């Protein structure tokens, strides 16, 4: 699997599971490391919207070193 620092959310979770299951090598640079969720967008007057992370997932077994 090829990864880089621009991966986020599912792009961080998928390589972690890939590594944990020992499916194959992971090459590239360390990912951002975050797994956050956005459940809504706040509308703006110009028709756009703004979002902010509202919840996150973490586990003591998901160490920064990938083990």
N, C-alpha and C positions, 0 to 999 in steps of 0.2 A: 504494500500500500504506500502511496506517496502522500505526504502531508506537509503543511507549512504553517507559519505563524498566523496566516489569515483565516484559518479554520476556526469555527466557533460553533457552539451549541452542539447539534448533532454531528458536526464535523470534528468535534472533540470526543464525543461519546463513542462513535463508531470505531476509530482507531484504538481506543482503550479496550473495547470488547474484542476487537481483532487480535490485539496483543495478548489479552487474557486467555483467549481460546487457542493461542499458539497456531494460528492459521498460516502465517507467513511473516516475512520481514516487513518492517515499516522503515521507510527511508524518507529523508527530508529534514526539515527543521522542526523544533518543538512547536506544538500548537499553542493557542492562547490559553487553553486549560479551563475555560468556563463553560458551564452548562446552565443557562438561564432561560426563563420563559417569559413571554409577553402575552397577556391574555386580552388586551384591549388597546385600541388607539384613541387618543383624545383628539376630537376634531378641532381644527383651527378655522378662523373666519375666512381664510383664502381657499378653503376646500381641501387643504392638506390635513395631515394629522401627525401627531407626535407620539412616540412610544417610549417606554422605559421598562427595564427589567423589573418584574414583580415577584418572581419566585426563582429558586435555584435548587439544584440537586447536589448532594455531596455524600460521601461515604468515607469512613476511616480506612476502608480497604482500597480506596482509589487514591493511593499516594502519588505525590508529584513525580516520583521516579518511575511511574508506570507499573509498579508491582502490586 
